[in-house]
Amino acid sequence: MAGKQTRLSIETRGAGLYEFTDAVARFVRETALDVGLLTLFVRHTSCSLLIQENADPDVRRDLAAFFARLVPPADDPSMAYLTHRAEGPDDMPAHIKAAVLPVSLSIPVSGGLLALGTWQGIYLFEHRTSPHRREVVLHLA
């Protein structure tokens, strides 16, 4: 059986979590596959993918605040050990966050629908402070 594949482009406005569950669900519906496994993969080294609560926006704010505190910008005194600063003080911290958070996800498809829980959404977690266009590959088999 051949799989179905597409690429999504996600525009960010800077650091934060950007939900794109609806676009993924639309792709799954259009494939008309009843049962399978959806793989998502982000094609960048300074952002991540997450499945996270989509009901209370405080969750997204708290996650962003936590990771900003965990890995502050390179110009913070606690980050003086960093040498990679080519693209600004948010560059290497973004790579660190992408190294500890997932860049791919697997979601079962059941009955032609994503098998997500009631409050689960799919997010791109942008780690850079400036806007970017991110590409996510979706593969359903």
Rosetta blueprint (number, residue, H / E / L):
1 M L
2 A L
3 G L
4 K E
5 Q E
6 T E
7 R E
8 L E
9 S E
10 I E
11 E E
12 T L
13 R L
14 G L
15 A L
16 G E
17 L E
18 Y E
19 E E
20 F L
21 T H
22 D H
23 A H
24 V H
25 A H
26 R H
27 F H
28 V H
29 R H
30 E H
31 T H
32 A L
33 L L
34 D L
35 V E
36 G E
37 L E
38 L E
39 T E
40 L E
41 F E
42 V E
43 R L
44 H L
45 T L
46 S L
47 C E
48 S E
49 L E
50 L E
51 I E
52 Q E
53 E E
54 N L
55 A L
56 D L
57 P H
58 D H
59 V H
60 R H
61 R H
62 D H
63 L H
64 A H
65 A H
66 F H
67 F H
68 A H
69 R H
70 L H
71 V L
72 P L
73 P L
74 A L
75 D L
76 D L
77 P H
78 S H
79 M H
80 A L
81 Y L
82 L L
83 T L
84 H L
85 R L
86 A L
87 E L
88 G L
89 P L
90 D L
91 D H
92 M H
93 P H
94 A H
95 H H
96 I H
97 K H
98 A H
99 A H
100 V H
101 L L
102 P L
103 V L
104 S E
105 L E
106 S E
107 I E
108 P E
109 V E
110 S E
111 G L
112 G L
113 L E
114 L E
115 A L
116 L L
117 G L
118 T L
119 W L
120 Q E
121 G E
122 I E
123 Y E
124 L E
125 F E
126 E E
127 H L
128 R L
129 T L
130 S L
131 P L
132 H L
133 R E
134 R E
135 E E
136 V E
137 V E
138 L E
139 H E
140 L E
141 A L
